[in-house]
């Protein structure tokens, strides 16, 4: 499958999708990801997602790209006021390289509902 076809398919997904190279440069963001974080414009993932100037502490990219690990986690991005379930895994490329593929699912409403439920339970 060529990249353009793959990118058109990924643009149809309503969750944010991002593909990141080993040097942390963003290779692709689907429309949903751009709507959430803005355009990448040849920037690093930590600049676009976390508004940082350097690699995030605890970055799992090397484990994913170099060793084939996959991760699932929840993260709250204070600067957006949103919470996401993030799933990250390696993506083998036709040129033999490996990139990091990640899906960002907005779970903000579920987290807010959970907080309300816990608060109402305490009141009860």
C-alpha positions, -999 to +999 in steps of 0.1 A: +000+000+000+015+034-009+017+062+016-009+084+000-035+057+001-026+049+037-029+086+047-063+089+030-075+059+051-061+073+083-077+107+076-111+090+078-105+079+114-122+101+140-095+095+166-062+114+163-035+094+145+002+103+143+032+086+128+066+096+142+101+087+129+130+076+151+143+111+153+110+123+168+100+142+137+064+139+128+059+121+095+021+123+094-009+135+114-045+128+103-071+155+102-085+146+137-050+150+152-044+183+134-078+195+147-066+188+182-030+198+181-026+220+151-003+214+121+031+198+127+051+219+102+083+197+104+083+198+142+091+171+168+064+152+185+072+166+219+069+202+206+034+196+190+018+173+216+034+184+249+046+220+240+081+210+252+114+220+238+131+187+246+123+150+247+097+140+273+110+122+304+099+086+302+096+087+264+088+052+251+097+059+214+130+040+215+114+009+231+087+010+205+108+017+174+140-003+183+125-032+203+090-036+190+072-028+223+036-015+223+021+007+250-013+019+261-017+047+286-039+076+296-025+111+296-040+145+306-027+174+286-032+205+309-026+230+281-056+215+262-077+206+292-082+172+276-075+136+285-066+109+260-062+072+258-030+067+238-020+035+221+015+034+206+031+006+186+058+000+159+050+004+123+072-013+098+078+008+067+084-005+031+119+010+031+129-012+061+127+016+087+103+015+117+081+044+128+060+049+159+022+048+152+000+063+178-038+067+182-051+095+205-087+089+217-103+118+235-116+105+268-122+139+284-160+135+288-156+100+304-130+114+328-153+143+337-182+119+342-160+097+364-151+127+386-188+136+390-197+101+399-169+099+426-180+133+440-217+122+442-206+089+459-187+109+485-218+132+491-240+101+494 
